[in-house]
């Protein structure tokens, strides 16, 4: 489903751009297990591989099971220093 993959990549880039406009430097995408499996399935279907996915739109991927079907684009250097530095979105609809 190319449309689902494009939707996810667009969401990652949109959230990363929002963070950049707020003065942050996004560098990581936190993915819940459901979200990661969904994305991996879409990428493997599109490219015909059975590979792990380590990066989306130039951002490193880290797993966080508690997120479930959601993802969060973060600036790992600014997270926890105050409000901001992260943007969350739903991957699995």
Helices and strands as residue ranges (DSSP letters): H 2-21, E 28-31, H 33-47, E 55-56, E 59-63, G 65-67, E 70-74, E 86-90
